[in-house]
């Protein structure tokens, strides 16, 4: 299953979690932030679009 929006090209990005403990930031692992993809019907085709593209299509 695709993790990229076919309309705008939004894709997963890496992010850091910062944990504060006693005034210092601890080293933490990087994690992947996924785009909010939802199934939507566009021109009779069922696509997984990000929510910002679905919102733009309804206007």
C-alpha positions as CSV (number, residue, x, y, z in Angstrom):
1,X,0.0,0.0,0.0
2,X,1.3,3.4,-1.0
3,X,2.4,5.9,1.6
4,X,2.5,8.9,-0.8
5,X,-0.4,11.1,-2.0
6,X,-0.7,10.8,-5.8
7,X,-2.1,14.3,-6.2
8,X,0.4,16.5,-4.2
9,X,3.2,14.1,-3.6
10,X,3.2,14.3,0.2
11,X,5.3,11.5,1.6
12,X,6.5,10.2,4.9
13,X,9.1,12.3,6.7
14,X,11.5,11.6,9.6
15,X,11.1,13.3,12.9
16,X,12.7,13.4,16.3
17,X,11.1,13.0,19.7
18,X,12.8,15.1,22.4
19,X,12.4,13.8,26.0
20,X,13.2,16.3,28.7
21,X,14.5,14.8,31.9
22,X,16.0,16.9,34.7
23,X,16.7,19.8,32.5
24,X,18.5,17.8,29.8
25,X,17.3,16.3,26.5
26,X,17.8,12.6,26.3
27,X,18.9,11.0,23.0
28,X,15.9,9.3,21.4
29,X,15.3,7.5,18.1
30,X,14.0,9.1,15.0
31,X,10.6,8.0,13.8
32,X,8.6,8.2,10.6
33,X,5.6,10.6,10.4
34,X,3.1,9.3,7.8
35,X,0.7,11.6,5.9
36,X,-3.0,11.3,6.7
37,X,-4.1,9.3,3.7
38,X,-7.8,8.4,3.3
39,X,-9.7,6.6,0.6
40,X,-11.6,8.9,-1.7
41,X,-13.5,8.7,-5.0
42,X,-12.1,11.0,-7.7
43,X,-13.5,10.9,-11.3
44,X,-14.8,7.4,-10.6
45,X,-11.5,6.1,-9.3
46,X,-10.8,5.1,-5.7
47,X,-7.6,6.8,-4.6
48,X,-5.7,7.3,-1.3
49,X,-5.4,11.0,-1.0
50,X,-4.1,13.1,1.9
51,X,-6.8,15.0,3.8
52,X,-5.6,18.4,2.5
53,X,-6.2,17.3,-1.1
54,X,-9.6,15.9,-0.2
55,X,-10.5,19.2,1.4
56,X,-9.3,21.1,-1.7
57,X,-11.3,18.8,-4.0
58,X,-14.6,19.5,-2.2
59,X,-14.2,23.3,-2.6
